[in-house]
Amino acid sequence: MTMSIPCEVAVKSVVPAIRASLAKELIQTHKLKQIDTANLLGITQTAVSKYARDVRGRAIELGKTEEIQQLIVEAARMLANSEISRRQLIANLCDICKLVRQKGLMCDLCRRSNLSLDVHQCRICMNPDDSSECL
């Protein structure tokens, strides 16, 4: 039996959801074209199209959490106004991912990837400084 660690789950599910939210924000609020959005996010126009049509990046709903939504809106604003470097964008994406994990929003995804995991006992993501806890 394979075991996915939280970072693997995040890469497959959370990161695409963050990118999808950012892409939608850039297109809808800032009226950017898909190709411009793709260039800002460092992804393909095809990926942006899939995010915009909810074909990709749907594994987790991020817009329901106000704090996460605010970070996405702010990152999109800075991107649209050329106020953020690539390095800062990466740091912002990591911060959003950490917040998703700390709020327990990824627990169900982890459980689906590892059926033997007891998400009520696992506190890896919610207590990132205590890596001694075992799955």
N, C-alpha and C positions, 0 to 999 in steps of 0.2 A: 504494500500500500504506500502510495506517495503522500508526502505531507508538504503542503504549501506553507511557507512562512509568510507573515503579514506583508512584507515588502513585495513578494510575488503577487499577492492578491491586489495590493495597491497598484502595481504596475499594470495589471490586466484590467482593473475595474475603476479604481479611483482616479488615476491620472487621465484616462480618456474622459471621464465625467467632468473633471476640472477643465480640460481643454474644450469640451463641448460647451460648457457654461461660458467660458471666455469667448469662444467663437460666436456664440449666439449674442452675447452682450455687445461684442464689437460690431456685428452685423446689424442688430436691431436698434441699439441705442446710439451707436456712433456712425451708423449708416455706411460702414465700410463694405467694399466688395469682397467676395470670397477669396480672391487671389491676394488682395491686400492683407486680409485677415491671416491667410496662410503664411505669408511672408513674415508678419509680425510674430506669429507663434512658432515659426520654424518647422511647419508641417506642409503637406501638400494641399492643393486646392480640393482634390478629391476627398481628403480626410475632412476638410471644413464642410464640404457639401454633405457628407454623411452625418457630421455632427448637427448641422442645421436642420436636416430632415429626420433627426432622431433615429438614425439607422445604427449609429455607433455612440458610445458614451452614455448608455442608459442604465447601466448596472446599479447605479446608486443615484438617488435624487439629492442634489446638494442645495437647491434653491429653497428648501423648506427650513433651513437653519440660517437664521438672520446673520449671525457672525460670519459664517462662511460666505454667504451671499455678498455681504459688504466687502470682504476681501477680494472676491471675484470682480465686483463692480469697480473697486478702486484699481485693481491691476489692469482691467480693461481701459479705464480712463487714462491711466499713465501710458499704456501702450499706444492708444489712439492719439495721444498728445506728444508722443516721443519723449516722455519724461522718465523712462526706465531703461536701464541697460539690459543686455541679455543675461548678465550675471545676476542682476537684481530680480529679473523675471524668474529665473531658476530658483532663487531663494524664496520668492513669494509663492511659487508653486509648491515647494517643499513645506512651507509654513501652512498652506492650505491643507495639504495631505496630512500633516501631523495633527492638525485640528480635527479633521475628519476622523482620524484614528482615535484621538483622545476623547472625542464625544461618543465613541462607541458605534459610529455609523457604519463601520466596516465589519462588525462582528458577524452579522448574518452571512456576509460574503465569505468570511473565513470558515464559518461552520459548513457552508455548502462545498467548500474546497477540501475540507477535512472533516468527514462525518463523525470521527471519533472525538472531535474537539468539544469540550464543554465550555461554551462561550460565557457561561455564568461564573466559571472559575478562572478563566483566562483574563488576565489584566495587563498583558504585554503592552498593548497599544495605549491603554488608559494611564499606565504608569511607565512611561518610556525610560525613566531614569533607573528603574528597578528591573534590570534585565535578568535577574536571578530567578524570577518567577518562571515556572515551567508550564508549557502547554499541556 
